[in-house]
Amino acid sequence: MAIKAVVFDLDGTLVSFNIDYRTVRVEVKNLLVAESVPASVLSTGESIFEMLKKTEIFLKNNSKPAKVMEGLRRKSLAIAEKYEVEAAKSTKLLSGVLDTLKALKKMNLKIGLCTVNGEKSVDYILQRFKLTDFFDAVVPRNRVKNVKPHYEHLEATLEALEVEADEAIVVGDGIGDMRSAKELKVIAVGLPTGVSSQKELMGSGANYIITSLADLPTLIESINKTIT
């Protein structure tokens, strides 16, 4: 099948999002420990989503009601959202983003956004840089139970775009983007402009590597020629 849609990551792919992740993790860990989750179970070296998964397992093993976990998840994500909204005010659009989005639209491709950032900061960024109209579907973490690298997040984005896995391409700077794409057999394009190196992206399932978003339209045209 020819490529009909492109799914982008946000932070590190389209914008430089200067959020203090370590501070967020420390605050979330302190919150969870204050709610009787053993400090030894948690690590500030992992994402808040990984900490929440471990917290859920701990609470289930100790027969705590589901509403306890729901409350902790809500409070944890509120901490993250506070820092995200603040960081969104100083974030910068990465080079080539606007021209690339325009080119993709001229190619009649659907464009989606699949991001672990919260809805408030995502909406703020899209409006600030006047990008909202480029996207046919935006799926922040609020819209799914399990964020990437879990396949559910990307799957929800594909459903919103109304395309099949073999009709889409994923573009991201993180291994989570590559792993979720690989899980669903979606073509994965790694962009080593953010948290992951080219080697890490390839090792996590990237089918292609581009060093600039400006190369994406040409890559898609090449893929479509190969397919057809």
TADARA-V193261 format. One line per field, one symbol per residue. ss: DSSP state (H for helix, E for strand, L for the rest). A space follows every 50 residues. Layout:
ss=???
This chain:
ss=LLLLEEEELLELLLEELLLLHHHHHHHHHHHHHHLLLLHHHLLLLLLHHH HHHHHHHHHHHLLLLHHHHHHHHHHHHHHHHHHHHHHHLLLEELLLHHHH HHHHHHLLLEEEEELLLLHHHHHHHHHHLLLHHHLLEEELHHHLLLLLLL HHHHHHHHHHHLLLHHHEEEEELLHHHHHHHHHHLLEEEEELLLLLLHHH HHHLLLLEEELLHHHHHHHHHHHHHHHL
